[in-house]
Amino acid sequence: MITKIKTTLLFLTTLLLLNLNSFSVNSANLDAWKLKASKEKELVVHGRWKENTLWKELYSEFKKDYPNIIIKYERKGLKQNIKSIVTFKQTKKFTTDVFIGFTDYLDILYKENHLEDLSDIPEYTQIRNEHRGVNNKWASYSVKAWCAVYNTDKFKKNELPKDLNLFLEYVKRNNKLILVNNKGKVYSSFLNKYSKNTVENIMDNVFSTKPYKTTSGISKSFSLLSLGEFDFILFMGVDNIERYKKTGMPIEKHCFSEIPLTSTPIAIIKNSEAKYSAKLFVNWILSSKGQQLIYKIDGRLPVRKNELLNNYLNSNSEFLFRSWKTYIEDVTFLDKEWSKRFYQIKK
C-alpha cells in the first residue's frame, strides 16, 4: 500500500514538474516574442469581423495585454482576399500578415505553402486536435453549432423530434420549412460519422420536405419565421439564432441528437514582416481569455480542450466535427450535390 502511494506521489510530482517546465518555456518564448515584436512593423489582419462590434472589443482587450503591438484591421470578403492572393502572385508580397476566416481559399494558401507553422504557439497546443490544421498550418479560432429554428408561438419544444430524420417527417405533415443555402459546409460534418451515400440520403430527405428556399440572407428568413409565414428554418447557426432572439422575435433553437459543427480558421502568412506580433496575436485569440470574449461578443463556441460544448448549448447531443484533413475534398463534393438539389427548387 505504501509503495503504491509513493509511486502515485512520484507520478504526480513528475507531472507537476513537467507542467511547470512547460510553463517556463512558454513564458520564455512569449517574452522573446514580445521583444522581437517591438521591432516589427504594424501587424495587418484581414478578417470578416465587423469593425464596430467584435473587432473593436477584442482589440481593446488585446491592447491591455500588448500595448506596444499596433494592429491595422481590414474587413475583407472573399473577393478582396482572392485579389490579395492574385496580388501576391504578381508582387511576391501579401498585403496582410494574418488571415481570419479564409475557408474558401484555404486550399490555395496551403498547397502553395503560404502559411506559417503554428506548432510553437503555446495556446495552439491547448485546442482540440480536430481544430488544428493540416501540418499545423492553421487553427480553428471558434466553432459554430448548427440547429433548426422554430416559431415559439406555434410549437412547443417537447413536441419536436430530436432525431433529424424524424423531424423531417414531422415537417412533411403540413408544416413549412425555410431552407437556407448552407451548401456543403454543414453537411461535411456528417461525413465524420457517415458515408457519402448516407449524407446524400440525408440531403434527399431534407429536400423531400418541399422547402422554401432563400438566397437573400438570414434576416429575411428570420422575419418570415417570426411573422408565422413559415414554421422552421434549417440549418441555422446558434450564434445567429441567439442574436435574433434577443430582438424579441418569438423564436427558439431546436438542436438534434447529432449537432453538426463547423469552424473558422486563423493563420499567419509565411515570411510575414510582423511574424512575432502575429504569433502573439494568434496565441491571445486561442487563449482562454480570447475564446471567452469571442463567445461573449459573438456567440461562437470555444475550441479549447477543456471546454465542454454541451454546457454552452444546454444539450446532451453528440457533436459531429468537420475534419480539416479532408475538408476541401468533402465540401467540393457536397457543394455539387447540394447545388443540384437547391437550385431546382422553385420559389
N, C-alpha and C positions, 0 to 999 in steps of 0.2 A: 504493500500500500504506500509506504514511504517512498519507495523507488518510483512508483507511478507519479506521485505528487512532484518529486524532484524533476522527473522527465517533463511533466507538464509545465512547471515553472521555467525550466530551461528553454522550452519551446517558445513560451510567451515572452521571455526576456529577449531571445534571439529575434523574434518578430518585431518587438518594440525597437530594438537597436537598428534593424533594417529600415523600419519606417522613419526613425529619427535621421538615419544616414541619408535616406532618400529625400527627406525634407530639407536637410542641409545642402545637398547637391542642387535641389531645385531652387532654393533660396539664392545660392551662389550664382546659378545660371541667370536668374532674374536680375540680380544686382549687376552682373556683367552686361546683360542686355540693356539695362537702363542707361549705363554709362555709354555704350555704343549708340543707343538711340538718341542721346543728347547731341550727337554729332551729325545726325542724319537730316535730310530734307523733311518737309512736312509729309505726313502719311496721306495718301489718296485712297479713299474707299468708294467703290461703286456698289450700290445695292438697290433694293426695291422698297426700302422702308420709307415711310413718309417723313419728310424733314421736320415737321412741326409736332409730331407725336412720338413715335417710338425712338427715332434717332435723337431728337432733342433731349429726351430724358436719359437715354443711355449715355450719350456723350457728356452730359452734365455730371453723371455719376463717375464715368471713366476719368474725367478731369480731376476729380477729387483724389484719385489714386495715382494718376500720372499727369500732374500739372504741366510738365515740360514737353509732352507729346502733342503736337498740333495736328489735327485731322481735317482734311478737306473732304467733305462727304458730297457725293453727287448721286442723285436718284436716277437710275438708268433702267430702261426697259430692255426687252430682248433685242430690238433693232439697234439701239445705241451700243449695246455690248458686242453684238456681231460686228458693228462698224469698228469698234476698238480692236477687234481681232484682225480685221482687214487692214487697219492702220498699222498694226504690228508687222504684218507681212511686208508692208512697204517700207517702214522705218526701222524695223527690228527693235521697237521700244513700245511697251504698253503705256497707256495713259493712266493706269491705276496700279496700286500695289496690292490691294485686297479686293476680291470679288465676293459678293454675298448674293445668294440666290441665282446661281448661273446654271441651273439644272439643264436648260435647253441646249446649252453648248458645252456641257461637261465633256462630251466625247472628244471634241476638237482640242480643248485645253489639255486634256490628259494624254491623248495619243501623240500630240506634238510636243509633249514634255515641257509645258509651260508652267507647271505647278511645283511649288516648294514642298519638300518633305516636312511633315508636321510632327514626326515622332519624338523630337526633343522638346516639344512644348509640354510642360508638366500637366496642365489640366486636360490635354488631349488624352492622356493615359487614363483619365477618370471617366471618360464617356463609354457607353456600351459599345461592344465590338461591332454590332450591326450599323453603328453610326460613324464608323471610321471608313474613309475612302480607300479605294484600291491602292496598295503600296503606300498608304498613309499620305496621300496627296491632297486630301481634303477632309473635312469633318462636317457632320450634320450639326447645326447650331441650335435647331429646335425641331419639334415633332408636331405634326398636325394629325389629329384624330378625325375620322370621317364617320358621320352618323346620318340618320334620317331626321327630318324636322316635321312636326305636326302642329295643327291648329288646336290649341287647348280649349277653345270654345266648342269644338266639335267632337273631340275624343278625350278619353281618359287613358293615362299611361298604361294601366294594368290591362287595358283592352287589346293592346298591340303585341303581336308575337315578337319574341326576341330572336327567333331564327329568321335569317334573311329570306329564304325561300318561302317559308310560311307567311311572312309579312307580305311578300309579293302576291301570294294567293289571296290574302286578305284585301289587298289593294284592288285586285281584279273584280271584287264584288262591289261594283258601282262607286268606287272611290276614284278620285282624280289625283294623278301624280305628276309633279313637275320634274323633269329630268334636266339636270344641269350638265353642261358639256365638260365633263371631267376628263374625257378622252381615256387614254390607257393608264394614267398615273395612279389612280386609286386602285384599279383592278390588278395592277402589277403586284400589290401587296399580297393578294390571294395566291400568287404563284409560289410563295414561300411554303405553302402547305398543300396546294392542289396542282394538278396537271394543267397544261394549257387547254386541253379539251374540256376539263371541268370548269375552268374560268370562262371559256366561251359559252358554256351552257348557262352559267350564272348571268352573263350578259344577255343571252337569249331570253332568259326568264324575266329580266328587267324590262326588256323591250316588249315582251308579250303583254305587259300591262297597258299597252297603247298610251304611253305618256305624252304629255305636252312638252315640247322642247323649247328651251330658251337659250339664245346666244347673246342676249343683250345685258348680261351682267347679273350679279346676285341680288342687287337692290330690287329689281323688278320681280324676281322670284319671291322674295320675302313679302313684298307688297301684295302680290296676288294671293299668297298663302294667308296673310293676316286679314285680308278682306273676305276670306271664306270662299273665294272663287276656286281654290284648289285645296286639297286635304293634306298632301305630303310633298316634301322635296327629298330627292335622293341624288347623290350623296352631297352632304354639305359639311364644311369644316366646323368643328365645335367652337373654335375661336370666333368665327363669323356668327354662329348661332347665338352665342352669349352676347356678342356686341349688339345685335339687332333686338335681342330680348330686352336689353337694358333701355331701349327706346319706348318700351311699353307695349310692344306687339304681343298678341296672345299666342306665343309660340313656345315650343319646348323641344329639346333634342330627344331622339329615341335611338339609343345605341344598341346594336345587335350583339349576340353572343360571341361573334367574332368581329372585332373592330379593325378595319384597315388603317394603317398609319403610313404617312409619307413624311419625308424630312427635307429640310432645305440646307444646301451646302454653303460652307465658307472656306475660302482658300487664299493662299498667298502666292503671288506671281513670282516665279523663279527669277533670281538675279535682280530683285527689287532694290532700289536705292534707299529704301526705308525698311530694310529686312527686319531689323530688330524691333523697331516700332511696331511693325506688322505682327511679329511674334507675340509681343506683349499685349497687343490688342486682341488677337485671337485667343490667347491664354485667358484674358479677362472675360471675354464673351462666354467661354466654356466653363468658367469658374462658377461656383455655387451662387455667388452674388449676381453675376451676369445672367445666369439662367433664370433665377427667381425674378429679376427685373423684367426679362422678356415675357415671362408668364404673366406677371402683374400688369404690364402695359398692353401686351398684345394677345394674351390668352393662349400662346403656343406652349406646348409641354416640354419639360426638360429632357436632356439626352444623357444625363449623368447616371452612373451605375447605381447609386444609392437612392434614386428617385423611383418610387412605385407609382406607375401611371394610373393604376386603378384608384388610388387615393384622390387624384385630381378629377376623375370622371365619376366618382361615386358608383363604381361599377365592379363587377367580378368577371368581366368578359375576358376572352382570350385576345391578345393583340397580334395582328399579322403585320410584321415588319417588312418593309421593302428592302430587298438586298441590293446594295450598291454594286456588288460584283457582277451582277447580270442585268443591272438596271437598263442600260442602253438597249440591249437586245430585247428585253421584256417589253419595254414601253413602245419601241418601234413596232413590234408585232401587234401589241394590243391596241395601239393607236389606229392601225389599219383596220383591225376587226371592229373597233368601236365606230369608226367613221362610216364603214359600210352600213351599219345599222342606224346610226344617229341621223345621218343626212337623208335617209329615206322617210323619216317621219314628216308628215305634212303638218304645218302649223294650223 
